[in-house]
Amino acid sequence: MIGKQMILQLATNKADKKTISETHEAAGFTIVESLVAILVVTILLAAIAPVLSLSVATRVQSRRVELATQAAKAYIDAVRTQKITAPTESGTNTPSNNPAPTATGTLTCTANSYCTAPTGTSLYCVDFDSTNSCETNSLTDMVVQAFRYNPNNSNSNPAITGYTLGLRVYRSDAFRSSATLLKNTATSKTTQRTFTPGIGQKTAPLVEMTADISDIVPKYSDLCARFSGGCN
């Protein structure tokens, strides 16, 4: 009887040891699985991080271009309806021939009015963040550079034949540093692209645009008169 009990006790102890051993083996395998899972997730995150960064940057830049387009169209409509005084004569009728503004590190612009600094170019503030001014640290404010020209009327008298209105739209934070901003030329296109891996080239214009302005009832002959070759 005693021998039978000893045999049962030994069998029980052996079973308990086997259970403990299996438990330890299972626990160790679970840790390895966790480490592998963490490693796989880390690799996947490292792989998709550039894609996420590109997606966010492109979305932000697309929004900037959208705001710049809104600013340009609003400015043109306001000049056309004489809500805004037209810019001074520039001496040329193409945006590429007009100099880009020179930033001085400061920007003095009241919302929806021409800037007083920097001087020398017709810069107009379009305030999108409702601070009543355009600031160099704003992420949404836009500054419109405008110019006008009529090649067949040196004074661009709008009462005679109207004029061509050209403009560039820059981010207000482009004026934070002291430097001449960029512009498009006949051989170089610097307008900021909507597809960008970073913050974009902020010293380049977001939008360039031209429009035909006439303060009288427009006539086809007036439009022809503003082209060097006419409409023949």
Summary of the structure (lengths in Angstrom):
residues: 232
radius of gyration: 33.9
end to end distance: 125.8
largest distance: 128.2
contacts: 640
relative contact order: 0.14
helix: 40%
strand: 18%
